[in-house]
């Protein structure tokens, strides 16, 4: 049997999105390149979350288990 596939916990994406949407975007001036870059970053994080969800669904369909990780400081198995 294969080892579970390690993936970041979805809360990591949610935390990033909350920070970017509630704090970072408000700290930069509207109609500036910084604002546009923050918007691009938000879109990119949303895409990353959507891609991870697709991967999770593919793994589920292939009967592959997933192990969510909260940090890199967890005990190493390898």
C-alpha positions as CSV (number, residue, x, y, z in Angstrom):
1,X,0.0,0.0,0.0
2,X,1.2,3.5,-0.8
3,X,2.0,6.1,1.8
4,X,-0.6,8.9,2.0
5,X,0.1,11.8,-0.2
6,X,1.1,14.8,1.9
7,X,-0.8,18.0,1.1
8,X,-1.0,21.4,3.0
9,X,-4.1,21.8,5.1
10,X,-6.7,24.0,3.4
11,X,-6.6,26.3,6.3
12,X,-3.3,27.6,5.0
13,X,-5.0,28.9,1.9
14,X,-7.8,30.4,3.9
15,X,-5.4,32.2,6.2
16,X,-3.5,33.7,3.2
17,X,-6.7,34.8,1.5
18,X,-8.0,36.4,4.7
19,X,-4.8,38.3,5.3
20,X,-4.6,39.4,1.7
21,X,-8.2,40.4,1.3
22,X,-8.7,42.0,4.8
23,X,-5.4,43.6,5.5
24,X,-2.9,43.7,2.6
25,X,-5.4,45.0,0.0
26,X,-6.4,47.8,2.4
27,X,-2.8,48.8,3.0
28,X,-2.0,49.6,-0.6
29,X,-3.4,52.5,-2.7
30,X,-6.2,51.7,-5.1
31,X,-5.3,52.1,-8.8
32,X,-1.6,51.4,-8.2
33,X,0.6,48.6,-9.5
34,X,0.9,47.4,-5.9
35,X,-2.9,47.0,-5.7
36,X,-3.0,45.1,-9.0
37,X,-0.2,42.8,-7.7
38,X,-2.1,42.0,-4.5
39,X,-5.2,41.3,-6.6
40,X,-3.1,38.9,-8.8
41,X,-1.8,37.3,-5.7
42,X,-5.3,36.7,-4.4
43,X,-6.4,35.2,-7.7
44,X,-3.3,32.9,-7.7
45,X,-4.0,31.7,-4.2
46,X,-7.6,31.0,-5.1
47,X,-6.4,29.0,-8.2
48,X,-3.9,27.1,-6.0
49,X,-6.7,26.1,-3.7
50,X,-9.0,25.1,-6.6
51,X,-6.1,23.0,-8.0
52,X,-5.5,21.3,-4.7
53,X,-9.2,20.4,-4.5
54,X,-9.1,18.9,-8.0
55,X,-6.0,16.9,-6.9
56,X,-7.8,15.7,-3.8
57,X,-10.8,14.6,-5.9
58,X,-8.5,12.8,-8.3
59,X,-6.8,11.0,-5.4
60,X,-10.2,10.1,-3.9
61,X,-11.3,8.6,-7.3
62,X,-8.1,6.6,-7.5
63,X,-8.5,5.4,-3.9
64,X,-5.3,7.2,-2.8
65,X,-5.2,8.5,0.7
66,X,-4.2,12.0,1.6
67,X,-2.5,13.3,4.7
68,X,-3.0,17.0,5.5
69,X,0.0,18.8,7.0
70,X,-0.2,21.8,9.2
71,X,3.5,22.6,9.2
72,X,6.9,21.3,8.1
73,X,7.8,20.7,11.7
74,X,5.8,17.5,12.0
75,X,7.7,14.3,12.7
76,X,9.5,13.0,9.7
77,X,8.3,9.5,8.5
78,X,11.1,9.0,6.0
